[in-house]
Amino acid sequence: MNRTYLTTEELSERIKYDPRTIREQFKDSVLLEGIHYIRPFGGRKLLFIWETIQRDMMSGSDDSLSIPMARGGVAHG
C-alpha cells in the first residue's frame, strides 16, 4: 500500500486548517500517533498519513455521534 506522508504545513493546505490548530488541538485527540501520523526515526518531526486522515474524515461525516477509538475503531453512542 502506498502512503502519502505530509508535513503539518502540507496537511493544513489540504484540510484548510491552520498548522497551529493541527498541532495544538487535533494532534493526540483526533489525529493519533501510529494511526494518523508518525515520528520518523524517533525525532520531533511529524509526518501525517494522508490516506488514513482522508478515510477518517469521510467516515466521520456519516454519524455525528461516533467516538474515535485509539486503534482506529469507532464507538457509537
N, CA, C and O atoms as a GROMACS GRO file, in nm:
protein
  308
    1MET      N    1   0.084  -0.118   0.000
    1MET     CA    2   0.000   0.000   0.000
    1MET      C    3   0.089   0.124   0.000
    1MET      O    4   0.175   0.140   0.086
    2ASN      N    5   0.066   0.211  -0.095
    2ASN     CA    6   0.140   0.337  -0.099
    2ASN      C    7   0.078   0.436  -0.002
    2ASN      O    8  -0.044   0.445   0.009
    3ARG      N    9   0.163   0.509   0.068
    3ARG     CA   10   0.116   0.610   0.162
    3ARG      C   11   0.175   0.744   0.124
    3ARG      O   12   0.288   0.754   0.077
    4THR      N   13   0.097   0.846   0.144
    4THR     CA   14   0.142   0.982   0.119
    4THR      C   15   0.168   1.047   0.253
    4THR      O   16   0.076   1.064   0.334
    5TYR      N   17   0.292   1.084   0.279
    5TYR     CA   18   0.331   1.148   0.404
    5TYR      C   19   0.336   1.298   0.385
    5TYR      O   20   0.397   1.348   0.290
    6LEU      N   21   0.271   1.371   0.475
    6LEU     CA   22   0.263   1.516   0.466
    6LEU      C   23   0.318   1.581   0.592
    6LEU      O   24   0.302   1.528   0.702
    7THR      N   25   0.382   1.695   0.575
    7THR     CA   26   0.422   1.776   0.691
    7THR      C   27   0.296   1.844   0.744
    7THR      O   28   0.190   1.840   0.681
    8THR      N   29   0.309   1.907   0.859
    8THR     CA   30   0.195   1.980   0.917
    8THR      C   31   0.147   2.089   0.821
    8THR      O   32   0.027   2.108   0.805
    9GLU      N   33   0.239   2.159   0.759
    9GLU     CA   34   0.204   2.267   0.668
    9GLU      C   35   0.131   2.213   0.544
    9GLU      O   36   0.033   2.273   0.498
   10GLU      N   37   0.179   2.101   0.489
   10GLU     CA   38   0.114   2.041   0.373
   10GLU      C   39  -0.026   1.991   0.408
   10GLU      O   40  -0.120   2.008   0.329
   11LEU      N   41  -0.041   1.931   0.526
   11LEU     CA   42  -0.173   1.885   0.570
   11LEU      C   43  -0.267   2.005   0.587
   11LEU      O   44  -0.384   1.998   0.550
   12SER      N   45  -0.216   2.113   0.642
   12SER     CA   46  -0.301   2.230   0.665
   12SER      C   47  -0.354   2.285   0.533
   12SER      O   48  -0.467   2.333   0.528
   13GLU      N   49  -0.274   2.280   0.427
   13GLU     CA   50  -0.320   2.324   0.295
   13GLU      C   51  -0.432   2.236   0.243
   13GLU      O   52  -0.526   2.285   0.179
   14ARG      N   53  -0.423   2.107   0.269
   14ARG     CA   54  -0.525   2.014   0.217
   14ARG      C   55  -0.656   2.020   0.293
   14ARG      O   56  -0.763   2.012   0.232
   15ILE      N   57  -0.650   2.034   0.426
   15ILE     CA   58  -0.775   2.031   0.504
   15ILE      C   59  -0.822   2.170   0.546
   15ILE      O   60  -0.925   2.183   0.612
   16LYS      N   61  -0.748   2.273   0.509
   16LYS     CA   62  -0.786   2.413   0.532
   16LYS      C   63  -0.798   2.448   0.680
   16LYS      O   64  -0.889   2.520   0.722
   17TYR      N   65  -0.704   2.395   0.758
   17TYR     CA   66  -0.691   2.433   0.900
   17TYR      C   67  -0.551   2.489   0.920
   17TYR      O   68  -0.457   2.450   0.851
   18ASP      N   69  -0.538   2.581   1.012
   18ASP     CA   70  -0.410   2.641   1.044
   18ASP      C   71  -0.316   2.534   1.100
   18ASP      O   72  -0.360   2.448   1.177
   19PRO      N   73  -0.186   2.537   1.064
   19PRO     CA   74  -0.092   2.438   1.118
   19PRO      C   75  -0.089   2.435   1.271
   19PRO      O   76  -0.072   2.329   1.331
   20ARG      N   77  -0.105   2.550   1.332
   20ARG     CA   78  -0.107   2.558   1.478
   20ARG      C   79  -0.227   2.482   1.537
   20ARG      O   80  -0.215   2.416   1.640
   21THR      N   81  -0.342   2.493   1.472
   21THR     CA   82  -0.461   2.420   1.516
   21THR      C   83  -0.437   2.270   1.506
   21THR      O   84  -0.476   2.195   1.596
   22ILE      N   85  -0.373   2.226   1.400
   22ILE     CA   86  -0.344   2.083   1.383
   22ILE      C   87  -0.253   2.035   1.496
   22ILE      O   88  -0.279   1.932   1.557
   23ARG      N   89  -0.147   2.111   1.524
   23ARG     CA   90  -0.051   2.072   1.628
   23ARG      C   91  -0.110   2.078   1.769
   23ARG      O   92  -0.084   1.990   1.850
   24GLU      N   93  -0.188   2.181   1.799
   24GLU     CA   94  -0.232   2.204   1.936
   24GLU      C   95  -0.368   2.143   1.969
   24GLU      O   96  -0.392   2.108   2.085
   25GLN      N   97  -0.458   2.130   1.871
   25GLN     CA   98  -0.591   2.081   1.902
   25GLN      C   99  -0.620   1.942   1.847
   25GLN      O  100  -0.689   1.862   1.912
   26PHE      N  101  -0.570   1.911   1.727
   26PHE     CA  102  -0.601   1.783   1.665
   26PHE      C  103  -0.506   1.672   1.704
   26PHE      O  104  -0.548   1.557   1.723
   27LYS      N  105  -0.378   1.705   1.717
   27LYS     CA  106  -0.277   1.602   1.745
   27LYS      C  107  -0.305   1.540   1.882
   27LYS      O  108  -0.320   1.612   1.981
   28ASP      N  109  -0.310   1.410   1.887
   28ASP     CA  110  -0.331   1.329   2.006
   28ASP      C  111  -0.474   1.335   2.061
   28ASP      O  112  -0.500   1.278   2.167
   29SER      N  113  -0.566   1.401   1.993
   29SER     CA  114  -0.706   1.392   2.030
   29SER      C  115  -0.787   1.336   1.913
   29SER      O  116  -0.861   1.239   1.930
   30VAL      N  117  -0.772   1.395   1.797
   30VAL     CA  118  -0.839   1.347   1.676
   30VAL      C  119  -0.741   1.269   1.589
   30VAL      O  120  -0.774   1.164   1.534
   31LEU      N  121  -0.620   1.321   1.578
   31LEU     CA  122  -0.514   1.256   1.499
   31LEU      C  123  -0.420   1.184   1.595
   31LEU      O  124  -0.356   1.247   1.679
   32LEU      N  125  -0.412   1.053   1.582
   32LEU     CA  126  -0.340   0.971   1.678
   32LEU      C  127  -0.208   0.920   1.622
   32LEU      O  128  -0.199   0.881   1.506
   33GLU      N  129  -0.106   0.921   1.707
   33GLU     CA  130   0.026   0.873   1.666
   33GLU      C  131   0.019   0.724   1.633
   33GLU      O  132  -0.043   0.647   1.706
   34GLY      N  133   0.081   0.686   1.525
   34GLY     CA  134   0.080   0.547   1.480
   34GLY      C  135  -0.036   0.514   1.389
   34GLY      O  136  -0.034   0.413   1.319
   35ILE      N  137  -0.138   0.597   1.389
   35ILE     CA  138  -0.254   0.578   1.302
   35ILE      C  139  -0.259   0.690   1.197
   35ILE      O  140  -0.262   0.663   1.077
   36HIS      N  141  -0.259   0.812   1.244
   36HIS     CA  142  -0.269   0.928   1.156
   36HIS      C  143  -0.136   0.997   1.130
   36HIS      O  144  -0.120   1.068   1.031
   37TYR      N  145  -0.040   0.976   1.218
   37TYR     CA  146   0.091   1.037   1.197
   37TYR      C  147   0.200   0.953   1.261
   37TYR      O  148   0.175   0.870   1.348
   38ILE      N  149   0.323   0.976   1.214
   38ILE     CA  150   0.440   0.908   1.268
   38ILE      C  151   0.547   1.010   1.299
   38ILE      O  152   0.543   1.124   1.252
   39ARG      N  153   0.644   0.968   1.378
   39ARG     CA  154   0.764   1.046   1.406
   39ARG      C  155   0.881   0.965   1.350
   39ARG      O  156   0.932   0.875   1.416
   40PRO      N  157   0.925   0.998   1.227
   40PRO     CA  158   1.032   0.919   1.166
   40PRO      C  159   1.160   0.920   1.249
   40PRO      O  160   1.203   1.025   1.297
   41PHE      N  161   1.217   0.805   1.264
   41PHE     CA  162   1.344   0.787   1.334
   41PHE      C  163   1.340   0.837   1.478
   41PHE      O  164   1.443   0.873   1.533
   42GLY      N  165   1.221   0.839   1.539
   42GLY     CA  166   1.207   0.881   1.678
   42GLY      C  167   1.232   1.028   1.702
   42GLY      O  168   1.255   1.069   1.816
   43GLY      N  169   1.227   1.108   1.598
   43GLY     CA  170   1.256   1.250   1.610
   43GLY      C  171   1.134   1.333   1.646
   43GLY      O  172   1.029   1.280   1.682
   44ARG      N  173   1.150   1.462   1.635
   44ARG     CA  174   1.042   1.557   1.668
   44ARG      C  175   0.950   1.584   1.550
   44ARG      O  176   0.834   1.619   1.569
   45LYS      N  177   1.002   1.568   1.430
   45LYS     CA  178   0.923   1.599   1.310
   45LYS      C  179   0.804   1.503   1.300
   45LYS      O  180   0.817   1.384   1.327
   46LEU      N  181   0.690   1.557   1.260
   46LEU     CA  182   0.570   1.477   1.240
   46LEU      C  183   0.543   1.462   1.092
   46LEU      O  184   0.553   1.559   1.016
   47LEU      N  185   0.508   1.342   1.051
   47LEU     CA  186   0.462   1.317   0.914
   47LEU      C  187   0.324   1.254   0.923
   47LEU      O  188   0.305   1.148   0.982
   48PHE      N  189   0.228   1.321   0.862
   48PHE     CA  190   0.089   1.276   0.866
   48PHE      C  191   0.061   1.184   0.748
   48PHE      O  192   0.110   1.208   0.638
   49ILE      N  193  -0.018   1.080   0.771
   49ILE     CA  194  -0.052   0.981   0.669
   49ILE      C  195  -0.184   1.023   0.606
   49ILE      O  196  -0.291   1.006   0.664
   50TRP      N  197  -0.175   1.078   0.485
   50TRP     CA  198  -0.290   1.138   0.420
   50TRP      C  199  -0.405   1.040   0.399
   50TRP      O  200  -0.520   1.076   0.427
   51GLU      N  201  -0.379   0.921   0.352
   51GLU     CA  202  -0.487   0.826   0.321
   51GLU      C  203  -0.569   0.792   0.446
   51GLU      O  204  -0.691   0.780   0.437
   52THR      N  205  -0.505   0.777   0.560
   52THR     CA  206  -0.576   0.746   0.685
   52THR      C  207  -0.660   0.864   0.730
   52THR      O  208  -0.774   0.848   0.773
   53ILE      N  209  -0.604   0.982   0.722
   53ILE     CA  210  -0.677   1.103   0.762
   53ILE      C  211  -0.797   1.124   0.671
   53ILE      O  212  -0.907   1.153   0.718
   54GLN      N  213  -0.777   1.109   0.541
   54GLN     CA  214  -0.885   1.126   0.446
   54GLN      C  215  -0.997   1.025   0.471
   54GLN      O  216  -1.115   1.061   0.469
   55ARG      N  217  -0.961   0.900   0.494
   55ARG     CA  218  -1.060   0.796   0.522
   55ARG      C  219  -1.142   0.830   0.646
   55ARG      O  220  -1.264   0.820   0.645
   56ASP      N  221  -1.073   0.871   0.754
   56ASP     CA  222  -1.142   0.900   0.878
   56ASP      C  223  -1.226   1.028   0.870
   56ASP      O  224  -1.329   1.038   0.936
   57MET      N  225  -1.183   1.123   0.791
   57MET     CA  226  -1.263   1.244   0.772
   57MET      C  227  -1.395   1.210   0.703
   57MET      O  228  -1.501   1.261   0.740
   58MET      N  229  -1.389   1.122   0.604
   58MET     CA  230  -1.510   1.085   0.529
   58MET      C  231  -1.601   0.994   0.611
   58MET      O  232  -1.724   1.006   0.603
   59SER      N  233  -1.545   0.905   0.690
   59SER     CA  234  -1.629   0.815   0.769
   59SER      C  235  -1.695   0.888   0.884
   59SER      O  236  -1.802   0.847   0.928
   60GLY      N  237  -1.636   0.994   0.933
   60GLY     CA  238  -1.693   1.071   1.042
   60GLY      C  239  -1.813   1.152   1.002
   60GLY      O  240  -1.891   1.194   1.088
   61SER      N  241  -1.831   1.177   0.874
   61SER     CA  242  -1.943   1.260   0.829
   61SER      C  243  -2.075   1.184   0.831
   61SER      O  244  -2.181   1.246   0.825
   62ASP      N  245  -2.072   1.052   0.838
   62ASP     CA  246  -2.195   0.972   0.836
   62ASP      C  247  -2.266   0.971   0.970
   62ASP      O  248  -2.390   0.968   0.974
   63ASP      N  249  -2.193   0.973   1.080
   63ASP     CA  250  -2.253   0.957   1.211
   63ASP      C  251  -2.194   1.059   1.307
   63ASP      O  252  -2.078   1.047   1.346
   64SER      N  253  -2.272   1.159   1.345
   64SER     CA  254  -2.221   1.265   1.431
   64SER      C  255  -2.205   1.219   1.576
   64SER      O  256  -2.145   1.290   1.656
   65LEU      N  257  -2.258   1.102   1.612
   65LEU     CA  258  -2.247   1.051   1.748
   65LEU      C  259  -2.140   0.943   1.762
   65LEU      O  260  -2.148   0.861   1.854
   66SER      N  261  -2.042   0.941   1.673
   66SER     CA  262  -1.938   0.840   1.682
   66SER      C  263  -1.817   0.896   1.755
   66SER      O  264  -1.785   1.015   1.744
   67ILE      N  265  -1.749   0.809   1.829
   67ILE     CA  266  -1.631   0.846   1.907
   67ILE      C  267  -1.513   0.765   1.854
   67ILE      O  268  -1.515   0.642   1.861
   68PRO      N  269  -1.409   0.834   1.802
   68PRO     CA  270  -1.294   0.758   1.751
   68PRO      C  271  -1.218   0.690   1.864
   68PRO      O  272  -1.196   0.749   1.970
   69MET      N  273  -1.178   0.566   1.841
   69MET     CA  274  -1.104   0.490   1.940
   69MET      C  275  -0.956   0.487   1.903
   69MET      O  276  -0.920   0.513   1.788
   70ALA      N  277  -0.872   0.456   2.000
   70ALA     CA  278  -0.727   0.465   1.984
   70ALA      C  279  -0.672   0.378   1.871
   70ALA      O  280  -0.575   0.417   1.807
   71ARG      N  281  -0.730   0.264   1.847
   71ARG     CA  282  -0.677   0.174   1.743
   71ARG      C  283  -0.750   0.187   1.609
   71ARG      O  284  -0.742   0.098   1.525
   72GLY      N  285  -0.820   0.300   1.592
   72GLY     CA  286  -0.883   0.325   1.463
   72GLY      C  287  -1.029   0.287   1.455
   72GLY      O  288  -1.093   0.319   1.355
   73GLY      N  289  -1.083   0.220   1.554
   73GLY     CA  290  -1.224   0.185   1.553
   73GLY      C  291  -1.312   0.304   1.592
   73GLY      O  292  -1.262   0.414   1.618
   74VAL      N  293  -1.441   0.282   1.596
   74VAL     CA  294  -1.536   0.388   1.631
   74VAL      C  295  -1.639   0.331   1.727
   74VAL      O  296  -1.694   0.223   1.704
   75ALA      N  297  -1.665   0.406   1.836
   75ALA     CA  298  -1.772   0.370   1.928
   75ALA      C  299  -1.894   0.455   1.895
   75ALA      O  300  -1.882   0.577   1.880
   76HIS      N  301  -2.008   0.394   1.884
   76HIS     CA  302  -2.131   0.467   1.853
   76HIS      C  303  -2.206   0.488   1.983
   76HIS      O  304  -2.229   0.392   2.058
   77GLY      N  305  -2.245   0.613   2.010
   77GLY     CA  306  -2.312   0.634   2.138
   77GLY      C  307  -2.391   0.754   2.149
   77GLY      O  308  -2.451   0.779   2.253
   0.00000   0.00000   0.00000
